[in-house]
Amino acid sequence: VLTHDMHHRAHLLLMLAHLGLSNLPEGDLLGWERLDLSATH
């Protein structure tokens, strides 16, 4: 399931980049969760 979700996340980031958006998030879901948890504690 995680690799399937990563595929969708990568596809979404690619579409946003093609639309000309910048400053897109990098990393993976587990890294984002770790950053989010450290910000709230």
FENGIMO-V762646 format. One record per residue. N is the residue number from 1. RES is the residue in one letter. PHI is phi as a letter, one per 20 degrees, with the letter a starting at -180 (NA if undefined). Layout:
# FENGIMO-V762646
N RES PHI
N RES PHI
This chain:
# FENGIMO-V762646
1 V NA
2 L f
3 T f
4 H f
5 D f
6 M f
7 H f
8 H f
9 R f
10 A f
11 H f
12 L f
13 L f
14 L f
15 M f
16 L f
17 A f
18 H f
19 L f
20 G n
21 L f
22 S c
23 N l
24 L e
25 P f
26 E d
27 G o
28 D c
29 L g
30 L f
31 G f
32 W f
33 E f
34 R f
35 L f
36 D f
37 L f
38 S f
39 A f
40 T e
41 H d
